[in-house]
Amino acid sequence: MHKYTVVQTVSQTAAGASYVVKRNGTEQLYDLQRFTVEPGEAAEALQREMYSLIALRHPNLVDYLETFQHEQSLSLVSERCAPALSFAAMIEASGESPLQEETIVDYIVGVAFALEYCHQRLVTHGNVSCENIYLAEGGRAKLGGFLTSWTKPTSQGPSVPTSDFSKGSPQGDLRGLGVVLVQLCTRASSAQARALLSLPDPLRAIRTDYSPDLASLATQLTSLSESPSGRGLTASKVLSLPFLQEAQLRILQRPIAPPVNAVAVGGAPPPATTPAARAPCLEGLPDFSTWAGGIRTELDRIQSVLRPFLEGQL
């Protein structure tokens, strides 16, 4: 913590704490998550997952910048994500004013881009929710809040570490995206949306106010299960849906802000023993071509989807 000064304590439990911090010598604010964990296999697994997050660079992901150890805790520094800019805050502030379908589709596509990027690298989130998605400059949705399940309370009392990457799943992430979609369409809180989904006809309000395509997507995502029959839908397949193609072009044509500067991390990352941990720690500025490397692939895929439609009109 010698490089940072705590500006605000956001939360504090036996399992760790969250802070808003300022890097010494600058006015730049960051978020810092501190996890209390005994040395051993659990600490090594957590640090590998932190290094994996640091290696991720995508316009629709919050930038994770550095990790360090202090006494019996591990800390992870990320770009500042003010709660006031979360989807949850946006929904609460919207009141009775419905969001335009184009806006909702843009948000869902942005998060789907982020999930596709993560899942292709064998990284799952474990808690996709409106509280963990933020509005960045230009209205771009950015997914954050990774590692939150490391501090979930247990029935035995204090919180204990439980791994996101090992317990999360792509299906769980997409189901969470479905709940987010329901919330954006109904302006409901997370609890209200889950209560709504337990009703006999949960998506009637979406079918009334929005297109059949959007209601159908909400149905597909929220009905996903962990059974083999529920594993066919992926983020890539969601993004291949024809009615989402225009939104993808809009998003990919927007100017992309450079990633937040990564700060040097002391020491080398531990040897990777799982596919999710094979990315090394970044030092200094992240390589921009690596960070934006998925954009060309996304454009090629969209063009391949649109080509049959365009050729049929010629």
C-alpha atoms as one frame of an Amber mdcrd trajectory, in Angstrom:
protein
   0.000   0.000   0.000   3.045   2.283   0.100   2.248   3.518  -3.438  -1.345
   4.455  -2.629  -3.287   6.637  -0.233  -6.772   5.535   0.807  -9.355   8.170
  -0.124 -12.456   6.225   0.886 -13.253   2.860   2.467 -16.107   1.387   0.447
 -16.593  -1.857   2.389 -14.759  -3.945   4.948 -15.309  -7.519   6.166 -13.246
 -10.302   7.713 -12.476 -11.552   4.210 -11.194  -8.263   2.809 -12.033  -4.707
   1.920 -12.652  -2.332  -0.982 -11.169   1.139  -1.212 -10.995   4.156  -3.457
  -7.299   5.034  -3.552  -5.071   7.696  -5.037  -1.669   6.834  -6.433   0.932
   8.865  -4.573   2.215  11.838  -6.543  -0.876  12.002  -8.759  -4.549  12.881
  -8.494  -5.637   9.733 -10.359  -8.204   7.620  -8.495  -8.347   3.829  -8.642
 -10.364   1.041  -7.049  -8.461  -1.355  -4.807  -9.777  -4.726  -3.632  -7.948
  -6.302  -0.711  -8.427 -10.006   0.065  -7.379 -11.520   3.386  -6.086 -14.991
   2.591  -3.682 -17.370   4.312  -0.514 -18.271   2.399  -0.915 -21.531   0.515
  -2.818 -22.989  -2.418  -5.811 -20.636  -2.057  -3.573 -17.557  -2.100  -1.639
 -18.869  -5.101  -4.863 -19.596  -6.997  -6.233 -16.132  -6.217  -3.031 -14.453
  -7.382  -3.043 -16.441 -10.635  -6.574 -15.254 -11.286  -5.511 -11.678 -10.566
  -2.694 -11.950 -13.108  -5.209 -13.314 -15.619  -7.407 -10.255 -15.118  -4.445
  -7.912 -15.514  -3.685  -9.511 -18.886  -7.212  -8.863 -20.195  -7.590  -5.811
 -22.413 -10.912  -5.108 -24.122 -12.916  -1.888 -24.663 -15.900  -3.406 -22.830
 -13.929  -4.576 -19.786 -12.783  -2.601 -16.773  -8.970  -2.376 -16.816  -7.201
  -4.292 -14.036  -3.781  -2.804 -13.479  -1.673  -4.436 -10.784  -1.604  -6.872
  -7.905   0.610  -6.926  -4.858   0.949  -8.733  -1.544   1.002  -7.012   1.836
   1.294  -9.098   4.997  -1.492 -11.715   4.815  -3.501 -10.063   2.080  -3.546
  -9.758  -1.697  -4.632  -6.548  -3.401  -5.890  -5.868  -6.919  -5.938  -2.365
  -8.425  -8.329  -1.404 -11.229  -9.581   1.703 -12.975 -12.102   3.682 -10.979
 -15.702   2.530 -11.383 -17.984   4.903  -9.522 -21.207   3.220  -8.307 -23.114
   6.238  -9.650 -22.129   5.117 -13.167 -23.361   1.531 -12.767 -26.326   0.124
 -14.665 -28.089  -0.309 -11.304 -27.794   3.420 -10.598 -28.891   4.267 -14.130
 -32.014   2.112 -13.784 -32.859   3.654 -10.416 -32.430   7.158 -11.826 -34.574
   6.429 -14.895 -37.769   6.215 -12.843 -40.725   5.493 -15.103 -38.933   6.550
 -18.283 -38.326   3.479 -20.477 -35.006   3.037 -22.225 -34.987   3.051 -26.018
 -34.573  -0.410 -27.551 -31.514   0.726 -29.523 -29.842   1.811 -26.274 -30.640
  -1.494 -24.565 -29.359  -3.508 -27.511 -26.119  -1.501 -27.587 -25.552  -2.189
 -23.877 -26.274  -5.926 -24.183 -24.038  -6.279 -27.232 -21.208  -4.479 -25.414
 -21.382  -6.863 -22.463 -21.691  -9.844 -24.824 -18.478  -8.667 -26.544 -16.757
  -8.661 -23.146 -18.075 -12.118 -22.236 -17.070 -13.585 -25.592 -13.542 -12.220
 -25.120 -13.312 -13.639 -21.585 -14.834 -17.036 -22.377 -12.472 -17.531 -25.319
  -9.660 -17.136 -22.767 -11.315 -19.543 -20.293 -12.155 -16.741 -17.880 -15.662
 -16.591 -16.410 -17.127 -13.785 -14.350 -19.435 -15.456 -11.855 -21.571 -12.421
 -10.990 -22.768 -10.597 -14.124 -25.225  -8.027 -12.809 -26.254  -4.403 -13.203
 -24.163  -3.561 -10.138 -21.021  -4.759 -11.968 -21.563  -3.067 -15.353 -20.572
   0.567 -15.769 -21.143   3.317 -18.294 -17.867   4.649 -19.625 -17.112   7.639
 -21.827 -19.256   7.706 -24.959 -21.931   5.444 -23.442 -19.829   2.289 -23.710
 -20.762  -0.534 -21.316 -17.824  -1.952 -19.330 -17.995  -5.164 -17.307 -16.190
  -5.165 -13.953 -16.681  -6.698 -10.526 -14.582  -9.801 -11.131 -13.544 -11.877
  -8.097 -16.535 -10.785  -6.008 -17.363 -14.410  -5.128 -14.052 -14.688  -3.286
 -15.761 -12.888  -0.413 -19.275 -14.343  -0.459 -20.710 -14.897   3.067 -21.178
 -18.512   4.128 -23.643 -20.191   6.469 -20.739 -20.902   8.816 -20.242 -17.192
   9.525 -17.399 -15.067   8.124 -16.769 -14.893   4.420 -14.272 -17.346   2.986
 -12.485 -17.415  -0.378 -14.316 -19.221  -3.168 -12.934 -19.000  -6.684 -14.834
 -17.193  -9.453 -13.025 -18.926 -12.298 -13.515 -22.452 -10.940 -17.131 -22.006
  -9.833 -18.349 -19.696 -12.580 -19.516 -20.892 -15.978 -20.236 -19.353 -19.382
 -23.880 -20.390 -18.983 -24.078 -18.662 -15.606 -22.572 -15.508 -17.104 -25.075
 -15.513 -19.975 -27.964 -16.149 -17.590 -26.772 -13.129 -15.610 -26.752 -11.137
 -18.864 -30.370 -12.214 -19.358 -31.332 -10.824 -15.947 -29.545  -7.579 -16.858
 -31.591  -7.445 -20.068 -34.818  -7.945 -18.104 -33.804  -5.147 -15.737 -33.022
  -2.744 -18.569 -36.398  -3.458 -20.193 -38.493  -3.311 -17.006 -36.410  -0.850
 -14.925 -36.492  -3.368 -12.075 -33.911  -3.966  -9.371 -32.018  -7.275  -9.308
 -34.364  -8.665  -6.653 -37.460  -7.472  -8.541 -36.185  -8.975 -11.801 -35.568
 -12.374 -10.207 -39.022 -12.272  -8.612 -40.481 -11.377 -12.006 -38.775 -14.387
 -13.600 -40.531 -16.705 -11.150 -43.976 -15.698 -12.471 -45.898 -17.826 -15.020
 -45.496 -15.226 -17.791 -42.438 -13.254 -16.682 -41.594 -11.500 -19.937 -45.033
 -10.179 -20.887 -43.893  -6.608 -20.155 -40.944  -6.978 -22.522 -43.147  -8.347
 -25.318 -45.506  -5.405 -24.798 -42.908  -2.631 -24.905 -40.151  -4.067 -27.086
 -39.610  -6.153 -30.214 -40.246  -9.923 -30.365 -36.526 -10.438 -31.072 -35.507
  -8.746 -27.821 -38.137 -10.647 -25.817 -36.980 -13.912 -27.403 -33.358 -13.186
 -26.463 -34.391 -12.471 -22.864 -36.232 -15.795 -22.770 -33.256 -17.724 -24.159
 -30.766 -16.175 -21.764 -32.809 -16.377 -18.557 -33.823 -19.999 -19.201 -30.250
 -21.265 -19.576 -29.265 -24.135 -17.297 -26.069 -25.974 -16.395 -27.378 -29.194
 -17.984 -25.861 -30.356 -21.301 -28.978 -29.171 -23.131 -28.352 -25.643 -21.843
 -24.775 -25.381 -23.026 -25.450 -24.731 -26.702 -25.868 -20.973 -26.416 -22.614
 -19.019 -26.244 -21.720 -15.348 -26.302 -20.532 -15.808 -29.890 -23.907 -17.270
 -30.893 -25.712 -14.397 -29.195 -23.600 -11.944 -31.200 -24.403 -13.789 -34.438
 -28.141 -13.034 -34.120 -29.169 -10.928 -37.158 -31.047  -8.270 -35.159 -27.862
  -7.469 -33.188 -25.637  -6.794 -36.202 -26.376  -3.079 -36.577 -25.605  -2.532
 -32.895 -22.261  -4.264 -33.312 -21.339  -1.997 -36.186 -22.321   1.066 -34.139
 -20.176  -0.054 -31.219 -17.153  -1.019 -33.299 -17.219   2.300 -35.156 -17.095
   4.370 -31.960 -13.758   5.875 -30.940 -11.980   3.672 -28.412 -10.340   5.414
 -25.479  -6.804   4.172 -24.733  -6.671   1.711 -21.842  -5.822   3.008 -18.397
  -2.064   2.988 -17.831  -0.973  -0.218 -16.164   1.472   0.360 -13.338   4.579
  -1.742 -12.824   4.034  -4.812 -10.704   6.723  -5.996  -8.361   7.930  -9.500
  -9.002   7.051 -12.012 -11.664   3.746 -13.895 -11.743   3.775 -17.456 -10.428
   3.957 -20.279 -12.984   0.594 -20.801 -14.659  -0.950 -24.168 -13.905  -4.402
 -23.625 -15.421  -5.464 -22.349 -18.860  -7.048 -19.277 -17.252  -3.720 -18.303
 -15.702  -1.428 -18.458 -18.732  -1.324 -14.728 -19.400   1.682 -12.925 -17.900
   1.528  -9.801 -15.781   1.766  -6.579 -17.752   4.227  -3.863 -16.856   4.159
  -0.263 -18.030   1.778   0.600 -20.822  -0.201  -2.359 -22.170   0.375  -3.245
 -25.800  -2.421  -1.523 -27.709  -2.488  -4.046 -30.577  -3.008  -6.853 -28.060
  -5.668  -4.876 -26.234  -7.608  -4.120 -29.430  -6.692  -7.310 -31.293 -10.194
  -8.723 -31.074 -11.750  -5.805 -32.947 -10.610  -6.966 -36.396 -11.951 -10.448
 -35.690 -15.288  -8.996 -34.641 -15.562  -6.916 -37.819 -14.725  -9.932 -40.000
 -17.348 -12.028 -38.256 -20.030  -9.346 -38.614 -19.220  -8.956 -42.306 -19.538
 -12.725 -42.811 -22.992 -12.654 -41.181 -24.169  -9.652 -43.196 -22.712 -10.762
 -46.562 -25.585 -13.146 -47.532 -28.142 -10.414 -46.786 -26.225  -7.800 -48.752
 -25.614 -10.081 -51.744 -29.326 -10.940 -51.840 -30.127  -7.256 -52.326 -27.740
  -6.734 -55.239
